[in-house]
Amino acid sequence: MERDKTVHFIFDFMPELHRKLFKGMKHDYTRHQVRLLHFVEKDGENSMKHYGQKLLISKPNMSTLVDRMVEDSLIERLYDPKDRRVVRIKVSETGKKVLRSHEELMKETIKEKLIPISDEEIKVLNDSLEVIKKIFNKIGE
């Protein structure tokens, strides 16, 4: 029963957290574009299929997303010399700059949202987040 309660809490809390922290944040790229940049930088060069599965995006939608990002010089397509059907992607230098800029914007937005929180509440929040992080590290990917 406690696990069901946890599932419901996470299910309700995560979107609410995102709304509260990032509502009204202005940026030039879609959520999927930023997430793809983040995954590709973190995981390194890999197949479009790999990233489509991570983003839960169909193959046609993934192709459209990558087409747009290649056009904007955010991502580079690489063809496997052993099998041209396999298309790998990597973050371009422009994509890395965009990702850093977006991360800085998100950090500044979060800092602004935390202004009304007292130092004592920030300490409690930090301690709580440390516990949550330790627990979630047990889950893996």
C-alpha positions as CSV (number, residue, x, y, z in Angstrom):
1,M,0.0,0.0,0.0
2,E,2.8,2.4,0.8
3,R,4.4,1.8,-2.7
4,D,1.0,2.7,-4.3
5,K,1.0,5.9,-2.3
6,T,4.6,6.6,-3.5
7,V,3.6,6.0,-7.1
8,H,0.6,8.4,-6.8
9,F,2.7,11.0,-5.1
10,I,5.5,10.9,-7.8
11,F,2.9,10.9,-10.5
12,D,1.2,14.0,-9.2
13,F,4.2,15.8,-7.8
14,M,6.6,15.7,-10.8
15,P,4.4,17.6,-13.3
16,E,3.5,20.1,-10.5
17,L,7.1,20.7,-9.6
18,H,7.9,21.3,-13.3
19,R,5.0,23.7,-13.6
20,K,5.9,25.7,-10.5
21,L,9.6,26.0,-11.4
22,F,9.5,26.6,-15.1
23,K,6.1,28.2,-15.9
24,G,6.7,31.3,-17.9
25,M,10.3,30.5,-18.7
26,K,11.1,31.8,-22.2
27,H,13.3,29.7,-24.4
28,D,13.8,29.1,-28.2
29,Y,13.7,25.3,-28.3
30,T,11.1,22.7,-27.7
31,R,11.2,20.4,-24.7
32,H,12.0,17.4,-27.0
33,Q,14.9,19.3,-28.6
34,V,16.4,20.2,-25.2
35,R,15.9,16.7,-23.8
36,L,17.5,15.2,-26.9
37,L,20.5,17.5,-26.6
38,H,20.9,16.6,-23.0
39,F,20.6,12.8,-23.6
40,V,23.0,12.9,-26.6
41,E,25.6,14.9,-24.6
42,K,25.3,12.6,-21.6
43,D,25.2,9.2,-23.5
44,G,27.4,10.2,-26.4
45,E,27.2,9.3,-30.0
46,N,24.4,6.7,-30.5
47,S,21.7,5.6,-32.9
48,M,18.5,7.6,-33.5
49,K,16.6,4.5,-32.5
50,H,18.4,4.5,-29.1
51,Y,17.3,8.1,-28.4
52,G,13.8,7.7,-29.8
53,Q,13.3,4.9,-27.2
54,K,14.7,7.2,-24.4
55,L,12.4,10.0,-25.4
56,L,9.4,7.7,-26.1
57,I,9.2,9.1,-29.7
58,S,8.2,7.1,-32.7
59,K,10.7,6.6,-35.5
60,P,9.0,9.1,-38.0
61,N,8.7,11.7,-35.2
62,M,12.3,11.2,-34.2
63,S,13.4,11.7,-37.9
64,T,11.4,14.9,-38.0
65,L,12.9,16.1,-34.8
66,V,16.5,15.3,-35.8
67,D,15.9,16.9,-39.3
68,R,14.9,20.2,-37.6
69,M,17.9,20.0,-35.2
70,V,20.3,19.2,-38.1
71,E,18.9,22.2,-40.0
72,D,19.5,24.4,-36.9
73,S,23.0,23.0,-36.5
74,L,22.3,21.5,-33.1
75,I,22.9,17.9,-34.0
76,E,25.1,16.1,-36.5
77,R,24.1,12.9,-38.3
78,L,26.7,10.2,-38.7
79,Y,26.3,7.2,-40.9
80,D,27.8,3.9,-39.8
81,P,30.4,2.9,-42.5
82,K,29.6,-0.8,-41.9
83,D,25.8,-0.3,-42.2
84,R,24.4,2.9,-43.8
85,R,21.0,2.1,-42.5
86,V,22.3,2.9,-39.0
87,V,22.2,6.6,-38.4
88,R,24.0,7.9,-35.3
89,I,23.7,11.4,-33.9
90,K,26.0,13.6,-31.9
91,V,25.7,17.1,-30.4
92,S,27.4,19.8,-32.5
93,E,29.4,22.7,-31.0
94,T,26.3,24.9,-31.5
95,G,24.2,22.4,-29.7
96,K,26.6,22.3,-26.8
97,K,26.4,26.1,-26.5
98,V,22.6,26.0,-26.7
99,L,22.4,23.3,-24.0
100,R,24.8,25.3,-21.7
101,S,22.7,28.4,-22.2
102,H,19.4,26.6,-21.5
103,E,20.9,25.0,-18.4
104,E,22.0,28.4,-17.1
105,L,18.5,29.8,-17.8
106,M,16.9,27.0,-15.9
107,K,19.3,27.5,-12.9
108,E,18.5,31.2,-12.8
109,T,14.8,30.5,-13.1
110,I,15.0,28.1,-10.1
111,K,17.0,30.6,-8.1
112,E,14.3,33.2,-8.6
113,K,11.5,30.8,-7.7
114,L,13.4,30.0,-4.4
115,I,13.6,33.6,-3.3
116,P,10.5,33.5,-1.0
117,I,11.9,30.3,0.8
118,S,13.7,30.9,4.1
119,D,17.2,29.7,4.7
120,E,15.9,27.2,7.2
121,E,13.4,25.8,4.7
122,I,16.2,25.7,2.0
123,K,18.2,23.6,4.5
124,V,15.3,21.2,5.0
125,L,14.7,21.0,1.2
126,N,18.4,20.3,0.5
127,D,18.4,17.5,3.2
128,S,15.2,16.0,1.8
129,L,16.5,16.2,-1.8
130,E,19.7,14.4,-0.7
131,V,17.6,11.5,0.7
132,I,15.4,11.4,-2.4
133,K,18.6,11.3,-4.6
134,K,20.1,8.4,-2.6
135,I,16.8,6.5,-2.9
136,F,16.4,7.1,-6.6
137,N,20.0,6.1,-7.3
138,K,18.9,2.6,-6.3
139,I,16.4,2.5,-9.1
140,G,18.9,2.9,-12.0
141,E,17.8,3.5,-15.5
